[in-house]
């Protein structure tokens, strides 16, 4: 095995066993292609690079060979590389990504022209019904050309997926690597939530004492973010409502911030209708002080009176008929039997479909940790235990109902 392949699967197995042809056109954005290849590999993919003649003037083929462990295709030979990659045989690619893609290659694919290695491979892929992702990179004056826009529209109608470029400095810059990778995973992942709408809450809310001080908890939001990401990968239309989080939010997912528990309560109710699944993974505060204007002096003692705030899970019980409800319940330093009893009571009171309970008092699990140890509890009292990365827990949650 090539030494560069030692990163394969280091971030996840979403693309395990998948072969991806990465076509690189002659754009300055080609400098990002090696890292895109590496990111796809980190999620388990085998990446097969294809480079246009112009691309080899931007980055050397040796660099893509190093990045992927596979020798790039730079021309078609008697080996019929286009058929090896995209013909109708078992060893063909599962997905073709063009990143960066120029207006020229978009126009050739839209017109059925196959006069270059990349064009021929794309024409073959489209004919073999292999999914294609295109990440354009070009000057705005080219990208806004009506002929180019019409070509993109035509390809979209044929099922080709586009990752919209970021427009700045007079250019339509190639989309971020994480957006392209996320779409690739979504296209090749299980599709059991395709067409579903999923609402997920994540993170800690903040209840303000004055303008700068607040009461909160150590939740990082990682569990909720991983659940939202997993739902997206499975094909769902996801909205993530988040409080304070210490992890990066996936750019591929729609998200909206809610600062306080009352803010999150309001946003959940405002966005609830039409959802098929609601996952309340946030850690909203249960109590709030009366906020005082300005900054309270620190020269004297301070007494706070805390009032209970509305529970989001209680507020959505009346919508139970239209959506599956998944709850989370955090306890600290309790026995398993006591945690199950408390969680099951909460589940039944809210008429939920599942509750995930965990003891955040255990070292290395729960709040501000990459791992978790949980009990997945159903209304009939059945329990499934799980321990591992929160990304793996997220997979198990959606596999379990």
Secondary structure, DSSP 8 states (H G I E B T S, - for coil): --GGGGGTTSS-STTTT-EEEEEE-SSGGGGGHHHHHHHHHHTT-EEEEEE-TTGGGTS-HHHHHHHHSS--B-S--TT-HHHHHHSSSTTS-SEEEEEEE-HHHHHHHHHT---SHHHHHHHHHHHTT-EEEEEE-EEHHHHT-HHHHHHHHHHHHTT-EE---EEETTEEE---HHHHHHHHHHHHS--TTTT-EEEEEESB--EESSSS-EE-----SHHHHHHHHHHHHTT-EEEEEESB-SS---TTSEEEE--SHHHHHHHHHHT-TT-SEEEE--B--SEEE---SS---SSS-----EEE---HHHHTGGGGGGSEEEEEEEESS--HHHHHHHHHHHHHHTT-SEEEEEETTSTTSSTT-SEEEEEEE-TT--EEEEEEEHHHHHHHHHH--
